[in-house]
């Protein structure tokens, strides 16, 4: 639905007539009904209700609703968000009206929409809205458009991923158009974009600015989201050194994320939980309750928009939690990632090869094919030079990549960016008092940086490599150095360098290149980051590595899907530790090699198996084939999300559980025994998220299944037997499944 003719009418006749034009547009929308049918648990069964834009019965409100969350806007006397509700819990999240956004153009700040005059900012009564007025200098609402969601960038889907992954995620895209009132910049338009996705309580928001004025404009700053939310805590006093917790029922992150292995660290510079001094009735005496969300870059962006040009902000993703249970919240977050960044479900078995000799690489390709691995990365320390511009060198490696493709093996390479010092003015110089994330980092906008990224683009276009391990992509360091024409200095340094990195990643995502990056670039196109990665731990004795690996996986899968994090297996020596820490010679440490395959593959996690080869004897080859074959046989359920059982501590059995109600295999339980004796006991296995309510059919490995009653609490009492030092696995299906 487009309303451009009404927008033109409003501009020609004056914004005061916009409301009557908008009323006509809204009449075509379906009327929202508060009475809804109870929906199934979206984490167990698909939700049939789709996202849709409605209007209120009196045509005064726009309402975006998918049955799980709902957002409401009053359209006159200016558009303002007057409701943000968690439909599942019935919770009203919004307590006060704020602007839709804020934009500072050529030094002048404009609220985008919004209303003022609310008498109490602790709660919002509908009758108050009728008495409220537009904010001074605010951009005025003109019209809206609604249509399907659109892909942020192309996903070249060319390897195994989750079967239900859809791109773009189905849902609704709402555009709210605003204009600057009066004579100031009459050709500048700001659009607030919302996407709401089907079947998940998730929204995405961003802004675009269109410059059809007579001169270029400068976007100095912007606030992409501003929400006055109901506080989580009501502490009377505040004490130094004790931070009050921010809102806990709404998860917020952006694709302007960097400098961290988790979403909290990677968004600390852009997602701000602030105090709200206008909230005069809050319990806290000093009015410092963190209950005002502001999503805005700490610096800049300080971007010029040419005449006829457009500017787009980063995207903000909001997930409404419906409970406080840690596992459920983790499942909700993982569902969000699977929905808005489905490429994270790609999960190839990868050998990190310690050689860049073309013939040895060909041999490694043959080995990978033979044992069921799917990719090879020419690892750090291999001697491979991804930055070479030598045409003969690139041509040689194109031939090797072509050979790998013929064998069904992906070939990738490693390149270091951050943690690297270039010199000659090419390195980031931080503001006084600030340090660099990795001690040193080149500027992507420097002459060296520009050439570096040009080399990467050329390398992939020339060689056809399929994987990229970018060690230390730009981590968000602020640079004071003017670097014309790309960078003015401090204010725009983060923005332009982030754009350079994400442009590369999105280009590679379109080509189907798999991206390992030790940073939180998932929403900008990367596939994988670390999952518990203290490098010196891989120099410990092998028996300690086994436990630490399972601990890291257990801890790392609370907020990541199994496919979002990598682990490590030092086939050859890594930092140190000598023979006691490494697997080579492989056939002499076959039990350890097998246990590391079991730990990783049993959790659906891929590791960097780093060394010169994947097998050295027939026995080693057969062992690796056994476990890669097992993984591929049960891949879909093993790559489903982890339900956390018992964390490894080397004192008793530990276990993880995969559940997925939409698969024939509803679950896979993997139990590890670190002890020197066999273990037989009964454990309580939670099956709620498998969608099984009465009975479950459970088979120990390839044995005949047995039927177990599912208790009222959704659990099964399962007898287990695990040999000393081994893993036992149990397949869970519906009791009536013919596969049994």
C-alpha positions as CSV (number, residue, x, y, z in Angstrom):
1,X,0.0,0.0,0.0
2,X,1.5,3.3,-1.0
3,X,0.2,6.8,-0.2
4,X,2.5,9.0,-2.3
5,X,-0.4,11.1,-3.8
6,X,-1.5,12.0,-0.2
7,X,2.1,13.0,0.6
8,X,2.2,15.3,-2.4
9,X,-1.2,16.8,-1.4
10,X,0.1,17.5,2.1
11,X,3.3,19.2,0.8
12,X,1.4,21.3,-1.7
13,X,-1.5,22.4,0.6
14,X,0.5,22.5,3.9
15,X,1.1,19.9,6.7
16,X,-2.1,21.0,8.5
17,X,-4.1,19.1,6.0
18,X,-2.1,15.9,6.3
19,X,-4.3,14.4,9.0
20,X,-7.4,14.3,6.7
21,X,-5.4,12.7,3.9
22,X,-4.1,10.1,6.3
23,X,-7.5,9.3,7.6
24,X,-8.5,8.3,4.1
25,X,-5.5,6.0,3.8
26,X,-6.2,4.3,7.1
27,X,-9.7,3.4,6.2
28,X,-8.4,0.7,3.9
29,X,-6.7,-1.1,6.8
30,X,-8.4,-3.9,8.7
31,X,-9.7,-3.0,12.1
32,X,-7.7,-4.3,15.0
33,X,-9.6,-6.5,17.4
34,X,-8.3,-6.9,21.0
35,X,-10.0,-10.4,21.2
36,X,-7.4,-12.9,20.0
37,X,-7.3,-16.7,20.1
38,X,-4.6,-18.1,22.4
39,X,-1.5,-18.9,20.5
40,X,0.8,-21.9,20.9
41,X,4.2,-21.5,22.5
42,X,6.2,-20.1,19.6
43,X,9.3,-21.8,20.9
44,X,7.6,-25.2,20.6
45,X,5.1,-24.9,17.7
46,X,4.9,-22.5,14.7
47,X,2.5,-19.6,15.2
48,X,0.0,-19.4,12.3
49,X,-0.9,-15.7,12.9
50,X,1.1,-13.4,10.7
51,X,2.3,-9.9,11.1
52,X,-0.2,-7.3,9.9
53,X,-0.8,-3.6,10.0
54,X,-4.2,-2.6,11.4
55,X,-6.1,0.5,12.4
56,X,-8.1,1.3,15.4
57,X,-11.9,1.4,15.0
58,X,-11.9,5.2,15.1
59,X,-9.0,5.3,12.6
60,X,-6.8,7.4,14.9
61,X,-4.2,4.7,15.6
62,X,-1.9,2.5,13.5
63,X,-1.3,-0.9,15.0
64,X,1.4,-3.4,14.1
65,X,0.6,-6.9,15.6
66,X,1.8,-10.4,15.1
67,X,0.0,-12.0,18.0
68,X,3.1,-12.0,20.2
69,X,4.0,-8.3,20.3
70,X,2.1,-5.2,19.4
71,X,3.1,-1.6,18.7
72,X,0.6,1.3,18.4
73,X,1.0,4.8,17.0
74,X,-1.4,7.8,17.3
75,X,-1.2,9.6,14.0
76,X,-2.5,13.1,15.0
77,X,-1.8,15.9,15.9
78,X,1.6,14.3,15.2
79,X,2.6,10.6,15.0
80,X,3.8,9.1,18.3
81,X,4.2,5.6,19.7
82,X,1.6,5.2,22.4
83,X,1.8,1.5,23.0
84,X,4.4,-1.3,23.0
85,X,2.9,-4.5,24.4
86,X,4.0,-8.0,25.0
87,X,0.8,-9.8,24.0
88,X,1.9,-13.1,25.4
89,X,2.3,-11.8,29.0
90,X,-0.2,-8.9,28.7
91,X,2.6,-6.6,29.8
92,X,2.6,-2.9,28.8
93,X,6.2,-2.0,28.3
94,X,5.7,1.7,27.5
95,X,5.1,4.2,30.3
96,X,5.7,7.5,28.5
97,X,5.6,9.0,25.0
98,X,8.8,10.1,23.4
99,X,9.8,11.0,19.8
100,X,10.0,8.3,17.3
101,X,13.7,9.3,16.8
102,X,15.9,12.4,16.7
103,X,18.0,13.7,13.9
104,X,20.6,16.5,14.1
105,X,20.9,18.1,10.6
106,X,23.4,20.9,10.0
107,X,23.7,21.5,13.7
108,X,20.0,21.7,14.4
109,X,18.3,18.9,16.3
110,X,14.8,17.7,15.2
111,X,12.6,15.3,17.2
112,X,10.9,13.0,14.7
113,X,7.2,13.0,15.7
114,X,6.3,12.6,19.3
115,X,3.9,14.4,21.6
116,X,4.3,16.4,24.8
117,X,2.2,17.3,27.8
118,X,1.9,14.0,29.6
119,X,1.1,14.8,33.2
120,X,2.8,11.8,34.7
121,X,5.6,9.8,33.1
122,X,5.1,6.7,35.2
123,X,2.1,5.5,33.2
124,X,0.1,6.5,30.2
125,X,-3.7,6.9,30.1
126,X,-5.5,7.0,26.8
127,X,-7.4,10.1,27.7
128,X,-4.1,12.0,28.3
129,X,-3.1,11.4,24.7
130,X,-6.0,13.4,23.4
131,X,-4.7,16.5,25.3
132,X,-1.1,16.3,24.2
133,X,0.5,18.5,21.5
134,X,3.3,18.2,19.0
135,X,6.9,18.8,20.3
136,X,8.6,22.0,19.3
137,X,10.6,21.8,16.1
138,X,9.5,18.3,15.6
139,X,9.3,16.7,12.1
140,X,5.6,16.3,11.2
141,X,4.1,13.0,10.1
142,X,3.0,12.9,6.4
143,X,2.0,9.4,5.4
144,X,2.8,5.7,5.6
145,X,3.6,2.8,3.4
146,X,3.2,-0.9,4.2
147,X,4.5,-3.9,2.4
148,X,6.5,-7.2,2.8
149,X,9.9,-7.4,4.5
150,X,13.0,-6.9,2.4
151,X,16.4,-8.5,2.6
152,X,19.0,-6.3,4.2
153,X,21.6,-7.8,1.8
154,X,21.8,-10.9,-0.3
155,X,22.4,-14.4,1.2
156,X,24.2,-16.7,-1.2
157,X,22.9,-19.9,0.3
158,X,25.1,-22.6,-0.9
159,X,25.8,-25.0,2.0
160,X,23.8,-26.8,4.6
161,X,21.7,-24.6,6.8
162,X,18.6,-24.9,8.9
163,X,15.8,-26.3,6.8
164,X,13.3,-23.8,8.0
165,X,15.6,-20.8,7.4
166,X,13.9,-18.1,5.3
167,X,15.4,-15.0,3.8
168,X,14.1,-12.3,4.2
169,X,12.2,-13.4,7.3
170,X,8.5,-13.2,6.5
171,X,6.6,-10.3,8.0
172,X,5.6,-6.7,7.5
173,X,7.6,-3.6,6.6
174,X,6.0,-0.3,7.8
175,X,7.4,3.1,6.6
176,X,6.4,6.3,8.4
177,X,7.3,9.4,6.5
178,X,8.1,12.8,8.1
179,X,8.9,16.2,6.8
180,X,10.5,19.3,8.3
181,X,7.9,22.0,8.9
182,X,8.3,25.6,7.7
183,X,10.9,26.8,5.3
184,X,14.0,25.1,6.8
185,X,15.3,22.4,4.5
186,X,11.9,21.8,2.8
187,X,13.3,19.1,0.6
188,X,14.5,16.9,3.5
189,X,12.4,13.8,4.4
190,X,12.9,11.4,7.2
191,X,11.4,7.9,7.1
192,X,11.1,5.7,10.2
193,X,11.1,2.0,9.1
194,X,9.8,-0.9,11.2
195,X,9.8,-4.6,10.4
196,X,7.8,-7.0,12.4
197,X,8.5,-10.7,11.8
198,X,6.1,-13.6,11.7
199,X,6.2,-16.1,14.6
200,X,8.7,-14.4,16.9
201,X,8.3,-11.4,19.3
202,X,10.9,-9.4,17.3
203,X,10.9,-6.0,15.6
204,X,13.6,-4.2,13.6
205,X,13.8,-0.4,13.4
206,X,15.9,2.0,11.3
207,X,15.8,5.5,9.8
208,X,16.5,6.9,6.3
209,X,17.0,10.5,5.3
210,X,16.3,11.7,1.8
211,X,17.8,15.0,0.6
212,X,15.9,16.6,-2.2
213,X,16.8,20.1,-1.0
214,X,19.0,22.5,-3.0
215,X,22.3,21.8,-1.1
216,X,24.1,18.9,0.7
217,X,23.2,18.4,4.3
218,X,25.2,16.9,7.2
219,X,23.7,14.3,9.5
220,X,25.6,15.2,12.6
221,X,23.9,12.8,15.0
222,X,20.8,10.6,15.4
223,X,18.8,8.7,18.0
224,X,17.4,5.7,16.2
225,X,15.2,4.6,19.1
226,X,14.0,6.2,22.3
227,X,11.6,4.3,24.6
228,X,10.5,5.3,28.1
229,X,10.0,1.8,29.5
230,X,8.5,0.4,32.6
231,X,11.3,0.0,35.1
232,X,12.5,-3.5,36.1
233,X,13.6,-2.4,39.6
234,X,12.4,0.3,42.0
235,X,15.4,0.8,44.3
236,X,14.8,3.7,46.7
237,X,18.4,4.5,47.1
238,X,21.5,4.4,44.9
239,X,25.0,3.5,46.1
240,X,28.3,4.1,44.4
241,X,29.7,0.8,43.0
242,X,26.4,-0.9,42.9
243,X,24.7,-0.7,39.5
244,X,21.0,-0.9,39.2
245,X,20.0,-3.5,36.6
246,X,18.5,-2.1,33.4
247,X,15.3,-3.4,31.7
248,X,15.3,-7.2,31.6
249,X,12.2,-8.0,29.5
250,X,13.3,-6.3,26.3
251,X,16.5,-7.4,24.5
252,X,18.0,-4.7,22.3
253,X,21.0,-5.0,19.9
254,X,22.1,-3.5,16.6
255,X,24.1,-4.4,13.5
256,X,26.4,-1.5,14.5
257,X,28.1,-4.1,16.7
258,X,31.8,-4.7,17.2
259,X,34.5,-5.1,19.8
260,X,33.1,-8.1,21.7
261,X,32.3,-11.8,21.6
262,X,28.9,-11.2,23.1
263,X,26.1,-8.8,22.3
264,X,26.5,-6.8,25.5
265,X,30.1,-5.8,24.9
266,X,29.6,-5.4,21.1
267,X,26.7,-3.0,21.6
268,X,27.9,-1.0,24.7
269,X,28.7,2.0,22.5
270,X,25.2,2.2,20.9
271,X,22.6,0.7,23.2
272,X,22.3,3.1,26.2
273,X,20.1,2.5,29.3
274,X,19.7,6.0,30.8
275,X,18.0,7.7,33.6
276,X,14.8,9.7,33.0
277,X,14.7,12.9,35.0
278,X,11.2,13.7,33.7
279,X,9.9,10.6,35.5
280,X,9.2,12.5,38.7
281,X,7.2,9.7,40.5
282,X,9.9,7.0,40.3
283,X,10.7,5.4,43.6
284,X,14.5,6.2,43.4
285,X,15.1,9.3,45.4
286,X,17.8,10.6,43.0
287,X,15.8,9.7,39.9
288,X,18.6,7.5,38.5
289,X,16.6,4.4,37.6
290,X,17.8,3.1,34.2
291,X,14.5,3.0,32.5
292,X,15.0,5.1,29.3
293,X,16.3,3.3,26.3
294,X,18.3,5.4,23.8
295,X,19.9,3.7,20.8
296,X,22.4,6.1,19.3
297,X,26.1,6.1,18.3
298,X,28.4,7.6,20.8
299,X,30.2,9.4,18.0
300,X,28.8,10.9,14.8
301,X,28.0,9.6,12.3
302,X,28.8,13.1,10.8
303,X,27.8,12.0,7.3
304,X,27.1,14.3,4.4
305,X,24.1,13.6,2.2
306,X,24.4,14.9,-1.3
307,X,21.5,16.5,-3.2
308,X,19.3,13.6,-4.4
309,X,21.1,11.3,-2.0
310,X,20.0,9.1,0.9
311,X,21.4,8.1,4.3
312,X,20.4,5.0,6.2
313,X,21.2,4.3,9.9
314,X,22.1,1.0,11.4
315,X,19.3,-1.4,12.4
316,X,18.0,-1.9,15.9
317,X,16.5,-5.3,16.8
318,X,14.1,-5.7,19.7
319,X,13.1,-9.0,21.3
320,X,10.4,-9.2,24.0
321,X,11.0,-11.9,26.5
322,X,8.0,-13.6,28.0
323,X,9.7,-14.9,31.2
324,X,12.7,-14.9,33.4
325,X,13.9,-18.5,33.0
326,X,17.5,-18.5,31.7
327,X,17.0,-21.3,29.3
328,X,13.8,-19.8,27.8
329,X,15.4,-16.4,27.4
330,X,18.3,-18.0,25.7
331,X,16.1,-20.0,23.3
332,X,14.2,-16.8,22.5
333,X,17.4,-15.0,21.6
334,X,18.7,-17.9,19.6
335,X,15.4,-18.0,17.7
336,X,15.8,-14.3,16.9
337,X,19.3,-14.9,15.4
338,X,17.9,-17.8,13.4
339,X,15.2,-15.5,12.1
340,X,17.0,-12.3,11.3
341,X,20.4,-13.8,10.5
342,X,19.7,-17.3,9.2
343,X,23.2,-17.7,7.7
344,X,24.4,-18.4,11.2
345,X,22.9,-21.8,10.9
346,X,25.6,-22.8,8.3
347,X,28.1,-25.0,10.1
348,X,30.7,-26.7,7.9
349,X,33.2,-29.2,9.3
350,X,36.5,-27.4,8.8
351,X,40.2,-28.4,9.0
352,X,42.6,-25.6,9.8
353,X,45.6,-26.7,7.7
354,X,49.2,-25.8,8.7
355,X,50.5,-25.6,5.2
356,X,50.3,-23.4,2.1
357,X,52.2,-25.8,-0.1
358,X,49.8,-26.4,-3.0
359,X,50.5,-30.1,-3.2
360,X,50.1,-30.6,0.5
361,X,46.8,-28.6,0.3
362,X,45.6,-30.9,-2.5
363,X,46.4,-33.9,-0.2
364,X,44.5,-32.3,2.6
365,X,41.6,-31.8,0.3
366,X,41.6,-35.5,-0.5
367,X,41.8,-36.3,3.2
368,X,38.9,-34.0,4.0
369,X,36.8,-35.6,1.4
370,X,37.7,-39.1,2.5
371,X,36.7,-38.5,6.2
372,X,33.7,-36.3,5.6
373,X,35.1,-32.9,6.4
374,X,33.6,-30.1,4.3
375,X,36.2,-27.3,4.3
376,X,39.8,-26.3,4.7
377,X,41.1,-23.0,6.0
378,X,44.8,-22.2,5.3
379,X,45.4,-21.3,8.9
380,X,47.5,-18.8,10.7
381,X,51.0,-20.1,10.7
382,X,50.5,-21.8,7.3
383,X,52.5,-19.2,5.4
384,X,49.6,-18.4,3.1
385,X,49.6,-14.8,1.8
386,X,46.1,-13.5,1.2
387,X,47.4,-10.0,0.5
388,X,49.5,-11.0,-2.4
389,X,48.9,-9.1,-5.7
390,X,51.0,-11.4,-7.7
391,X,48.9,-12.6,-10.6
392,X,50.7,-15.9,-10.9
393,X,50.2,-16.6,-7.2
394,X,46.5,-15.9,-7.4
395,X,46.2,-18.0,-10.5
396,X,47.9,-20.9,-8.8
397,X,45.5,-20.7,-5.9
398,X,42.5,-20.5,-8.2
399,X,43.5,-23.8,-9.6
400,X,43.7,-25.3,-6.1
401,X,40.3,-23.8,-5.2
402,X,38.9,-25.3,-8.4
403,X,40.3,-28.7,-7.5
404,X,38.7,-28.3,-4.0
405,X,35.4,-27.5,-5.5
406,X,35.6,-30.5,-7.8
407,X,36.0,-32.7,-4.7
408,X,33.2,-31.0,-2.9
409,X,35.5,-29.2,-0.4
410,X,35.4,-25.5,0.4
411,X,38.8,-23.7,0.5
412,X,39.4,-20.7,2.7
413,X,42.1,-18.5,4.1
414,X,43.2,-16.5,7.2
415,X,44.0,-12.8,7.3
416,X,45.0,-10.6,10.3
417,X,43.7,-7.1,10.5
418,X,43.4,-5.8,14.1
419,X,46.2,-6.6,16.6
420,X,48.5,-5.4,13.8
421,X,50.7,-2.3,13.6
422,X,51.5,-0.8,10.2
423,X,53.2,2.5,10.9
424,X,53.6,5.4,8.7
425,X,50.5,7.1,10.0
426,X,48.3,4.2,9.0
427,X,47.3,3.1,12.5
428,X,44.4,4.3,14.5
429,X,45.3,7.1,17.0
430,X,42.7,7.1,19.8
431,X,41.5,10.2,21.7
432,X,43.5,11.1,24.8
433,X,42.7,8.8,27.7
434,X,41.3,6.0,25.5
435,X,43.0,2.8,24.6
436,X,42.8,0.5,21.6
437,X,40.9,-2.8,21.9
438,X,43.7,-5.0,20.8
439,X,46.7,-2.8,21.6
440,X,47.1,-1.7,18.0
441,X,44.8,-1.6,14.9
442,X,45.2,-0.2,11.4
443,X,42.7,2.4,10.2
444,X,40.5,1.0,7.4
445,X,40.4,4.5,6.0
446,X,44.1,4.9,5.8
447,X,46.0,4.4,2.5
448,X,47.1,1.0,3.8
449,X,43.6,0.1,5.0
450,X,42.0,1.1,1.7
451,X,44.5,-1.1,-0.2
452,X,44.0,-4.0,2.2
453,X,40.3,-4.2,1.7
454,X,40.8,-3.7,-2.1
455,X,43.1,-6.7,-2.0
456,X,40.5,-8.8,-0.1
457,X,37.8,-8.0,-2.6
458,X,40.1,-8.9,-5.5
459,X,41.3,-12.0,-3.8
460,X,37.9,-13.6,-3.5
461,X,36.8,-12.4,-7.0
462,X,39.9,-13.9,-8.5
463,X,40.4,-17.2,-6.6
464,X,36.9,-18.3,-5.9
465,X,37.8,-19.2,-2.3
466,X,34.8,-20.2,-0.2
467,X,35.8,-19.3,3.4
468,X,37.3,-16.3,5.1
469,X,38.8,-16.2,8.6
470,X,39.2,-12.5,9.4
471,X,41.2,-12.3,12.6
472,X,40.3,-9.1,14.3
473,X,37.9,-7.2,12.1
474,X,37.6,-3.5,12.9
475,X,36.7,-3.5,16.7
476,X,35.3,0.0,17.0
477,X,38.4,1.9,18.0
478,X,37.9,5.7,17.6
479,X,40.5,7.5,15.4
480,X,41.3,11.2,15.8
481,X,43.1,11.4,12.5
482,X,41.5,13.1,9.5
483,X,41.9,10.8,6.5
484,X,40.3,12.6,3.5
485,X,38.3,11.9,1.6
486,X,36.9,9.0,3.6
487,X,37.2,10.2,7.2
488,X,37.0,13.6,8.8
489,X,38.2,12.6,12.2
490,X,36.9,11.5,15.6
491,X,33.2,11.9,14.9
492,X,32.9,9.8,11.7
493,X,35.7,7.4,12.3
494,X,33.6,4.6,13.7
495,X,30.9,5.0,11.2
496,X,33.0,4.9,8.0
497,X,35.3,2.1,9.2
498,X,32.3,0.0,10.2
499,X,30.8,0.5,6.8
500,X,34.0,-0.6,5.1
501,X,34.1,-3.9,7.0
502,X,30.4,-4.6,6.7
503,X,30.4,-3.8,2.9
504,X,33.1,-6.5,2.5
505,X,31.1,-9.0,4.7
506,X,27.9,-8.4,2.9
507,X,29.6,-8.7,-0.5
508,X,31.0,-12.1,0.7
509,X,27.7,-13.1,2.1
510,X,26.1,-12.6,-1.3
511,X,28.8,-14.7,-2.9
512,X,28.2,-17.5,-0.3
513,X,31.6,-17.1,1.4
514,X,31.6,-18.5,4.9
515,X,33.0,-15.9,7.4
516,X,34.8,-16.7,10.7
517,X,35.3,-13.5,12.6
518,X,36.3,-13.1,16.3
519,X,33.7,-10.3,16.8
520,X,29.9,-9.8,16.8
521,X,29.3,-9.1,13.1
522,X,26.5,-11.7,12.8
523,X,23.8,-9.2,11.9
524,X,26.1,-7.7,9.3
525,X,26.8,-11.0,7.5
526,X,29.4,-13.1,9.5
527,X,28.7,-16.7,10.4
528,X,30.8,-17.5,13.4
529,X,32.6,-16.1,16.5
530,X,34.4,-17.8,19.3
531,X,32.6,-20.0,21.9
532,X,34.8,-19.8,25.0
533,X,38.2,-19.1,23.6
534,X,41.1,-18.6,26.0
535,X,44.0,-19.6,23.7
536,X,46.4,-20.7,26.4
537,X,43.9,-23.4,27.5
538,X,44.8,-25.4,24.4
539,X,48.3,-25.7,25.7
540,X,47.1,-27.6,28.8
541,X,47.4,-31.4,29.1
542,X,44.9,-33.3,26.9
543,X,42.8,-34.6,29.8
544,X,42.2,-31.1,31.0
545,X,41.3,-29.9,27.5
546,X,38.4,-32.4,27.4
547,X,36.7,-30.9,30.4
548,X,37.4,-27.3,29.5
549,X,36.0,-27.9,26.0
550,X,32.7,-29.2,27.3
551,X,32.5,-26.4,29.8
552,X,33.1,-23.8,27.1
553,X,30.4,-25.3,24.9
554,X,27.9,-25.5,27.8
555,X,28.5,-21.9,28.7
556,X,28.7,-20.6,25.1
557,X,25.4,-22.0,24.0
558,X,23.1,-20.1,26.4
559,X,23.0,-17.1,23.9
560,X,24.5,-18.6,20.8
561,X,23.1,-21.4,18.6
562,X,25.6,-24.3,18.3
563,X,26.6,-23.2,14.8
564,X,27.4,-19.6,15.9
565,X,30.6,-20.5,17.9
566,X,33.8,-22.2,17.1
567,X,35.9,-24.4,19.4
568,X,39.5,-25.5,19.0
569,X,41.4,-28.8,18.8
570,X,45.2,-28.5,18.6
571,X,46.1,-31.5,16.4
572,X,49.6,-29.9,16.3
573,X,51.1,-27.7,19.1
574,X,49.4,-24.3,19.4
575,X,50.9,-21.9,21.9
576,X,52.8,-24.5,23.9
577,X,52.4,-27.5,26.0
578,X,54.4,-29.8,23.9
579,X,53.5,-33.5,23.4
580,X,51.2,-33.5,26.4
581,X,48.9,-30.9,24.9
582,X,48.7,-32.0,21.3
583,X,47.1,-34.9,19.4
584,X,49.9,-35.6,17.0
585,X,50.9,-38.3,16.3
586,X,47.1,-38.9,15.8
587,X,47.1,-42.7,16.0
588,X,48.9,-42.5,19.4
589,X,46.2,-40.4,21.0
590,X,43.2,-41.8,19.2
591,X,41.1,-41.8,22.4
592,X,41.6,-38.1,22.9
593,X,41.0,-37.3,19.3
594,X,37.7,-39.2,19.4
595,X,36.7,-37.6,22.7
596,X,37.1,-34.1,21.2
597,X,35.1,-35.1,18.1
598,X,32.4,-36.4,20.4
599,X,32.4,-33.3,22.6
600,X,32.1,-30.9,19.7
601,X,29.9,-32.8,17.3
602,X,27.6,-34.1,20.1
603,X,26.9,-30.4,20.9
604,X,26.5,-29.5,17.2
605,X,29.6,-27.3,17.5
606,X,32.4,-27.1,14.9
607,X,36.0,-26.8,16.1
608,X,39.1,-25.6,14.4
609,X,41.0,-28.9,14.0
610,X,44.4,-27.3,13.5
611,X,47.3,-29.3,12.2
612,X,49.0,-30.8,9.1
613,X,46.5,-33.7,8.6
614,X,43.2,-35.2,9.6
615,X,44.4,-38.8,9.8
616,X,47.7,-40.7,9.8
617,X,46.6,-44.4,9.8
618,X,43.6,-46.4,8.6
619,X,42.4,-46.7,12.2
620,X,42.5,-42.9,12.6
621,X,40.7,-42.4,9.3
622,X,38.0,-44.9,10.2
623,X,37.4,-43.2,13.6
624,X,37.0,-39.8,12.1
625,X,34.7,-41.2,9.4
626,X,32.6,-42.8,12.1
627,X,31.9,-39.5,13.9
628,X,31.5,-37.3,10.9
629,X,29.1,-39.8,9.5
630,X,27.2,-39.9,12.7
631,X,27.0,-36.1,12.8
632,X,25.7,-35.9,9.3
633,X,23.2,-38.6,9.9
634,X,21.7,-36.6,12.8
635,X,22.9,-33.1,11.7
636,X,19.5,-31.4,11.9
637,X,18.8,-32.3,15.5
638,X,22.5,-31.8,16.6
639,X,22.5,-28.3,15.1
640,X,19.2,-27.5,16.9
641,X,19.5,-25.5,20.1
642,X,21.0,-26.8,23.3
643,X,19.0,-27.5,26.4
644,X,21.5,-27.3,29.2
645,X,21.7,-30.4,31.4
646,X,24.7,-30.8,33.7
647,X,27.9,-28.7,33.2
648,X,31.2,-30.7,33.0
649,X,33.2,-30.7,36.2
650,X,35.1,-34.0,35.9
651,X,33.4,-35.3,39.0
652,X,30.3,-36.9,37.5
653,X,28.6,-37.3,34.1
654,X,27.7,-34.2,32.2
655,X,25.2,-33.8,29.5
656,X,23.6,-31.6,26.9
657,X,20.2,-32.1,25.1
658,X,19.1,-30.9,21.7
659,X,15.3,-30.5,21.1
660,X,13.3,-29.6,18.1
661,X,9.6,-30.2,17.8
662,X,9.6,-29.8,14.0
663,X,12.0,-32.7,13.2
664,X,11.4,-36.4,13.1
665,X,14.1,-36.7,15.7
666,X,12.6,-34.6,18.4
667,X,15.7,-34.7,20.6
668,X,19.3,-35.9,21.0
669,X,20.8,-36.5,24.4
670,X,24.6,-36.7,24.6
671,X,26.0,-37.8,28.0
672,X,29.7,-37.7,28.8
673,X,31.5,-39.8,31.4
674,X,34.8,-38.3,32.5
675,X,35.3,-41.0,35.3
676,X,37.4,-44.1,35.3
677,X,34.4,-46.4,35.8
678,X,31.1,-47.0,34.0
679,X,28.1,-45.1,35.2
680,X,24.5,-46.4,35.4
681,X,21.8,-44.2,36.8
682,X,18.5,-42.4,36.0
683,X,18.4,-38.8,35.0
684,X,15.5,-36.4,34.6
685,X,15.3,-35.2,31.0
686,X,13.2,-32.1,30.1
687,X,11.2,-32.6,26.9
688,X,8.8,-29.7,26.9
689,X,10.5,-28.0,23.9
690,X,10.3,-31.2,22.0
691,X,6.6,-30.8,21.9
692,X,6.1,-34.3,23.5
693,X,3.4,-34.3,26.2
694,X,2.3,-37.9,26.8
695,X,4.9,-40.4,25.7
696,X,8.4,-40.4,24.1
697,X,10.3,-43.1,22.3
698,X,13.9,-43.1,23.2
699,X,16.7,-45.3,21.8
700,X,20.1,-45.7,23.2
701,X,22.4,-45.3,20.2
702,X,21.3,-47.8,17.6
703,X,19.5,-50.1,20.0
704,X,15.7,-50.7,19.9
705,X,13.7,-47.8,21.3
706,X,11.7,-47.9,24.5
707,X,8.6,-45.9,25.3
708,X,8.7,-43.6,28.4
709,X,5.9,-41.6,30.0
710,X,6.3,-37.9,29.9
711,X,5.4,-36.4,33.3
712,X,3.1,-33.5,33.9
713,X,6.3,-31.4,34.3
714,X,7.4,-32.3,30.8
715,X,10.2,-34.6,31.9
716,X,11.1,-38.2,31.4
717,X,13.0,-40.4,33.9
718,X,15.6,-42.0,31.7
719,X,18.0,-44.8,32.8
720,X,21.4,-44.2,31.3
721,X,24.6,-46.2,30.9
722,X,27.9,-44.6,29.9
723,X,31.2,-46.4,29.7
724,X,34.2,-44.9,31.4
725,X,35.7,-42.0,29.4
726,X,33.1,-42.3,26.7
727,X,29.9,-40.6,25.3
728,X,26.5,-42.2,25.1
729,X,23.8,-40.8,22.9
730,X,20.0,-41.2,22.9
731,X,17.6,-40.4,20.1
732,X,14.2,-39.1,21.1
733,X,11.2,-39.4,18.8
734,X,7.4,-39.4,19.1
735,X,6.1,-42.7,20.4
736,X,4.1,-43.3,17.2
737,X,6.9,-42.4,14.8
738,X,7.2,-45.1,12.1
739,X,11.0,-44.7,12.3
740,X,10.9,-46.5,15.6
